């Protein structure tokens, strides 16, 4: 079987993969939703949905660093990676073990393409198509709600030391736009900033994400002098893709900012 990943890399497989290592948490969750839990043999320590998964699958490291020998011992016939989550060096090393599919997600359409590719890879085409249609329907409903609202300028915080935000050409920015938010950081993908620059950008709203840095109520005081409304948000809904988008649309509909 000959397929292509989202970097337009050709992947040759002997058949439907039976032993899969996933090094991307949201893609691991998608495999579970596609009914492929039995084929999943290796995951990262961040693959925590469903919560029991780390107790039933071999944890091979994180998303930036993995134990190559542990992956090799699992004898996978396919390894799943992502351009942003995993490094080029990691992908190169993994290709000595098994074929590697690399996703590249920025726009919503990229998510749909990846989901349909998984449907083809794992013989779950109809289920993948159904998921995509469900997400498309929910997106349409959200757009109707947001179109009636005034747009707000936002800064989306992902790290505290150094202070870092999600900027342009990121999946987070795509979901901000979907919610009728205008990102005040447009120069870089993940720029480092400070309180002075944040204030100068004059956001209406500062969103503190629950991941990768676990912002909580105790951090809200730190930003009080910016002159913006400050809200905590679930970072998984703003950054995970695949089947997570089904629940994300419901989460977004209930946001009241």
C-alpha positions in Angstrom: 0.0 0.0 0.0 1.4 3.4 -1.0 0.1 6.5 0.8 1.3 10.1 1.3 1.5 12.1 4.5 0.9 15.9 5.0 4.4 16.8 4.1 3.9 15.1 0.8 6.2 12.2 1.8 5.5 8.9 0.2 4.9 6.0 2.7 5.0 2.4 1.6 3.1 -0.1 3.8 2.7 -3.8 3.5 -1.0 -3.6 4.5 -3.2 -2.0 7.1 -0.9 -1.2 10.1 -1.3 -3.6 13.0 1.2 -2.2 15.5 1.2 1.6 15.8 3.3 4.0 17.8 1.7 7.5 18.2 3.9 10.4 19.4 1.2 13.0 19.2 -1.4 13.2 22.0 -4.4 14.5 19.9 -3.7 11.9 17.2 -3.5 9.1 19.8 -7.0 10.2 21.0 -8.2 10.1 17.4 -7.0 6.5 17.0 -9.0 5.6 20.1 -12.1 7.2 18.6 -11.6 5.3 15.4 -11.7 2.1 17.3 -8.0 1.3 16.9 -7.0 0.9 20.6 -5.8 -2.7 20.1 -3.5 -1.6 17.3 -1.8 1.1 19.5 1.3 -0.3 21.1 3.3 2.8 22.1 2.4 6.4 23.2 4.0 9.5 24.8 3.6 10.5 28.4 1.3 13.2 27.3 -1.2 10.8 25.6 -3.6 10.9 28.5 -7.0 10.6 26.8 -8.5 8.3 27.8 -7.0 8.6 31.2 -6.3 4.9 31.6 -4.2 4.7 28.4 -0.7 5.2 30.0 -1.4 2.2 32.2 -2.2 -0.1 29.3 0.2 1.1 26.6 4.0 1.4 26.5 5.1 4.9 27.2 8.2 5.7 25.1 9.0 9.3 26.1 7.6 12.7 25.4 6.9 14.5 22.1 10.4 16.1 21.7 12.5 13.2 23.2 11.8 9.5 22.9 13.5 6.3 23.8 14.4 5.0 20.4 15.2 1.5 21.7 11.8 1.2 23.4 10.1 2.0 20.1 12.3 -0.4 18.3 11.4 -3.2 20.8 7.7 -2.6 20.1 8.3 -3.6 16.4 5.8 -1.1 15.0 4.8 -1.1 11.4 3.8 2.6 11.5 4.8 5.6 13.6 2.7 8.7 13.8 4.3 12.1 14.2 3.5 15.8 13.7 5.7 18.5 12.1 5.3 20.8 15.1 5.2 18.4 18.0 8.1 16.2 16.9 11.6 17.2 15.6 13.0 16.5 12.1 15.9 14.6 13.8 13.4 12.4 15.6 11.5 11.6 12.4 14.8 10.7 10.6 15.8 8.3 13.4 12.4 6.7 13.6 12.4 6.0 9.9 15.2 3.4 10.5 12.6 1.5 12.6 9.3 1.8 10.6 7.5 4.0 8.1 6.6 7.4 9.6 3.5 9.4 8.9 3.9 13.2 9.6 0.9 15.4 10.0 1.0 19.2 9.5 -1.9 21.1 11.1 -2.5 24.8 10.9 -6.0 25.2 9.2 -9.2 23.3 9.9 -8.9 21.7 6.4 -5.6 20.3 7.4 -7.3 18.5 10.3 -9.9 17.0 7.9 -7.2 15.9 5.5 -5.3 14.1 8.3 -8.5 12.4 9.6 -9.3 11.2 6.1 -5.8 10.0 5.6 -6.1 8.0 8.8 -9.4 6.6 7.6 -7.6 5.3 4.5 -4.5 4.1 6.4 -6.5 2.1 9.0 -9.5 1.0 6.9 -11.8 3.3 8.8 -12.8 5.5 5.9 -16.6 5.7 6.6 -16.1 6.5 10.3 -13.5 9.2 9.5 -15.9 10.7 7.0 -18.7 10.7 9.5 -16.4 12.4 12.1 -15.4 15.1 9.6 -19.1 15.8 8.7 -20.0 16.1 12.4 -17.2 18.6 13.0 -18.2 20.6 9.9 -21.8 20.8 11.0 -20.7 22.0 14.5 -18.4 24.6 13.0 -21.3 25.9 10.9 -23.4 26.3 14.0 -20.6 28.1 15.9 -20.0 30.5 13.0 -23.7 31.5 13.1 -23.4 32.4 16.8 -20.1 34.3 16.5 -21.1 36.2 13.3 -23.7 38.1 15.4 -21.0 39.2 18.0 -18.5 42.0 17.9 -15.0 40.8 17.4 -12.5 41.1 20.3 -8.8 41.6 20.2 -7.1 38.8 22.2 -3.7 37.6 23.4 -3.4 33.8 24.0 -0.8 33.0 26.7 0.9 29.5 26.5 3.9 30.0 28.8 4.9 32.1 31.8 8.7 32.1 32.1 9.4 33.5 29.5 6.0 34.9 28.8 5.0 33.4 25.5 1.9 33.7 23.3 0.4 31.8 20.3 0.8 34.0 17.2 0.1 33.7 13.4 0.2 30.5 11.4 -0.7 28.3 14.3 -3.7 26.0 14.9 -4.5 28.0 18.0 -4.7 31.1 16.0 -7.1 29.3 13.5 -9.4 28.5 16.4 -9.2 32.0 17.8 -10.4 33.3 14.4 -13.1 30.7 14.3 -14.4 32.3 17.6 -14.3 35.8 16.0 -11.2 36.8 18.0 -8.5 39.0 16.5 -5.0 37.9 17.6 -3.0 40.9 18.6 0.2 39.0 18.0 0.7 38.5 14.2 4.5 38.8 13.7 5.6 35.3 14.7 4.2 31.9 15.4 5.1 31.7 19.1 6.7 35.0 20.1 8.2 35.8 23.6 6.7 38.9 25.1 6.5 40.9 28.3 3.9 42.8 30.3 4.9 46.1 28.7 4.4 44.8 25.2 1.1 43.1 26.2 -0.2 46.4 27.5 0.9 48.2 24.3 -1.0 45.7 22.1 -4.2 46.8 23.9 -6.0 43.5 23.9 -9.7 43.4 25.0 -9.1 39.9 26.4 -6.2 37.9 27.7 -6.7 34.1 27.5 -4.6 32.0 29.9 -4.3 28.5 28.6 -4.3 25.4 30.8 -1.5 23.9 28.6 1.4 23.6 27.9 1.9 25.9 30.9 -0.8 25.2 33.5 -2.2 28.7 34.1 -4.7 28.9 36.9 -6.5 31.5 38.9 -3.4 32.4 41.0 -1.8 33.8 37.8 -4.6 36.2 36.9 -3.3 38.8 39.4 0.0 39.0 37.4 -1.8 40.4 34.4 -4.3 42.8 36.1 -2.5 46.0 35.1 -2.8 45.2 31.4 -6.3 46.7 31.3 -7.9 43.7 29.7 -10.4 41.1 30.7 -8.6 37.9 31.9 -10.0 34.5 31.4 -8.8 30.9 31.9 -9.4 28.5 29.0 -9.0 24.8 28.4 -5.9 24.6 26.2 -6.8 21.1 24.9 -9.8 22.5 23.2 -7.8 25.3 21.6 -4.8 23.2 20.5 -5.8 19.5 20.1 -7.2 18.5 16.7 -8.8 15.4 15.2 -11.8 14.0 17.1 -11.3 16.5 19.9 -12.8 19.2 17.7 -16.3 17.6 18.1 -16.2 18.5 21.8 -14.3 21.7 21.2 -17.1 23.2 19.2 -19.5 22.6 22.1 -17.0 24.2 24.5 -16.6 27.2 22.3 -20.4 27.7 22.1 -20.5 28.0 25.9 -17.7 30.6 26.1 -19.1 33.9 27.3 -16.4 36.5 26.9 
